[in-house]
Amino acid sequence: MKVYIQSIFNCSARKLFKEVQKTENFFYVAKPLVRFVPRDCTVGALWKDGQYLMNMYFLGFVPLGSQYINIQLDTANMTVHDRGHSKLISKWHHLIRIQEAGEAQALYSDCIDIDAGLLTLPVVLFARCFFYYRQRRWKKLVNRRFGTGVVL
């Protein structure tokens, strides 16, 4: 099952893509709903192609297990693809795409393809809420960094 959410930001697509590549922003947009803690991996200041194992916590303290995050960056097309998975979720393919949407505006989209067997529907419902939340946090971050509003 797929989840698709998009927003238009009042900043250039290039600026937004630079922000998406910063790992600190990944942690910020998920908090406090979900907290990710690197496990057996090193996370630098910027995402690099590779696999990262993270422990996840709902509301910062309720364990959700671990998740493999497999990052593939495509700078030319301004995409970040995570081909993630965990013990409960066999497929968590998350594609972030950023495109120009007019003068000094960017279209940001999250497309998540999920397969969790019998748990797929509850995981999809959680993902829908989580990614709406993340995009709200992205809007707050962009507004603070660039002093711009956001078009919905």
C-alpha positions as CSV (number, residue, x, y, z in Angstrom):
1,M,0.0,0.0,0.0
2,K,1.1,3.5,-0.7
3,V,1.0,6.8,1.1
4,Y,1.5,10.1,-0.8
5,I,1.7,13.5,0.7
6,Q,3.0,16.8,-0.8
7,S,3.4,20.4,0.1
8,I,4.6,23.6,-1.6
9,F,7.3,25.6,0.2
10,N,8.3,29.2,-0.4
11,C,11.9,28.6,-1.0
12,S,13.9,27.3,-3.9
13,A,14.0,23.5,-4.6
14,R,17.8,23.6,-4.3
15,K,17.7,25.2,-0.8
16,L,15.1,22.7,0.3
17,F,17.1,19.7,-1.1
18,K,20.2,20.9,0.8
19,E,18.1,20.9,4.0
20,V,16.7,17.4,3.3
21,Q,20.3,16.0,3.1
22,K,21.1,17.2,6.6
23,T,20.7,14.3,9.1
24,E,19.9,16.7,12.0
25,N,16.8,17.8,10.1
26,F,15.7,14.1,9.7
27,F,15.8,13.8,13.5
28,Y,14.1,17.1,14.0
29,V,11.1,16.5,11.7
30,A,10.4,13.2,13.3
31,K,10.6,14.4,17.0
32,P,8.9,14.1,19.3
33,L,6.4,11.7,17.6
34,V,9.2,9.3,16.7
35,R,12.8,9.3,17.9
36,F,15.5,7.6,15.9
37,V,18.7,6.4,17.6
38,P,21.5,5.2,15.5
39,R,22.5,1.6,16.3
40,D,25.8,0.1,15.1
41,C,26.2,2.8,12.6
42,T,27.7,6.3,12.2
43,V,25.5,9.1,11.0
44,G,27.4,12.1,9.7
45,A,26.1,15.6,9.2
46,L,24.8,14.8,5.7
47,W,23.2,11.6,4.4
48,K,25.4,9.4,2.3
49,D,24.4,6.4,0.2
50,G,24.4,3.4,2.5
51,Q,22.6,1.4,5.1
52,Y,21.9,2.7,8.6
53,L,20.4,0.7,11.5
54,M,18.2,2.8,13.8
55,N,16.3,2.0,16.9
56,M,12.9,3.8,16.9
57,Y,10.8,5.1,19.8
58,F,7.2,6.3,19.7
59,L,6.9,9.6,21.7
60,G,10.6,9.3,22.4
61,F,10.5,6.4,24.8
62,V,8.1,3.5,23.7
63,P,10.3,1.0,21.7
64,L,9.1,0.4,18.2
65,G,12.0,-1.9,17.3
66,S,14.8,-1.3,14.8
67,Q,14.6,-0.2,11.2
68,Y,17.1,-0.4,8.4
69,I,17.4,2.8,6.5
70,N,19.0,2.3,3.1
71,I,19.7,5.7,1.6
72,Q,20.2,6.4,-2.1
73,L,20.7,10.1,-3.0
74,D,20.1,11.4,-6.5
75,T,21.4,15.0,-6.4
76,A,20.7,15.7,-10.1
77,N,17.0,14.8,-9.7
78,M,16.7,16.0,-6.0
79,T,15.5,12.7,-4.6
80,V,16.3,10.7,-1.6
81,H,15.2,7.1,-1.7
82,D,15.1,4.9,1.5
83,R,14.6,1.2,0.8
84,G,14.1,0.4,4.4
85,H,12.8,-2.6,6.2
86,S,12.5,-4.2,9.7
87,K,11.4,-7.4,11.3
88,L,7.8,-6.4,11.1
89,I,7.9,-4.3,8.0
90,S,9.3,-6.2,5.0
91,K,9.1,-3.1,2.7
92,W,9.3,0.5,3.6
93,H,10.3,2.3,0.4
94,H,10.2,6.0,1.0
95,L,10.9,8.4,-1.8
96,I,11.4,12.1,-1.1
97,R,11.2,14.2,-4.3
98,I,11.8,17.9,-4.6
99,Q,10.9,19.9,-7.7
100,E,10.7,23.5,-8.7
101,A,7.1,24.7,-8.4
102,G,7.4,28.3,-9.7
103,E,9.5,31.3,-8.8
104,A,11.2,30.6,-5.5
105,Q,8.9,27.7,-4.7
106,A,9.5,24.0,-4.3
107,L,7.1,21.0,-4.4
108,Y,8.1,18.5,-1.7
109,S,6.6,15.0,-1.8
110,D,6.8,11.9,0.3
111,C,5.8,8.7,-1.3
112,I,6.0,5.6,0.9
113,D,5.3,2.1,-0.4
114,I,4.7,-0.3,2.6
115,D,4.3,-4.0,3.0
116,A,4.0,-5.4,6.5
117,G,1.9,-8.4,5.9
118,L,-1.2,-8.5,8.2
119,L,0.1,-5.3,9.8
120,T,0.1,-3.3,6.6
121,L,-3.1,-1.4,7.2
122,P,-2.2,-0.2,10.7
123,V,1.3,0.7,9.5
124,V,-0.1,2.6,6.6
125,L,-2.5,4.5,8.9
126,F,0.4,5.4,11.2
127,A,2.6,6.4,8.2
128,R,-0.1,8.7,6.9
129,C,-0.3,10.5,10.3
130,F,3.5,10.5,10.7
131,F,4.2,12.0,7.3
132,Y,1.6,14.7,7.7
133,Y,3.3,15.5,11.0
134,R,6.8,15.5,9.3
135,Q,5.6,17.9,6.6
136,R,4.3,20.3,9.2
137,R,7.7,20.1,11.0
138,W,9.4,20.7,7.6
139,K,7.2,23.8,7.1
140,K,8.2,25.1,10.5
141,L,11.9,24.4,9.8
142,V,11.9,26.1,6.4
143,N,10.0,29.1,7.8
144,R,12.6,29.5,10.6
145,R,15.6,29.0,8.3
146,F,14.5,31.1,5.3
147,G,12.0,33.4,6.9
148,T,9.3,32.4,4.4
149,G,5.8,31.2,4.7
150,V,4.4,28.0,3.2
151,V,1.8,27.6,0.6
152,L,-0.5,24.6,1.2
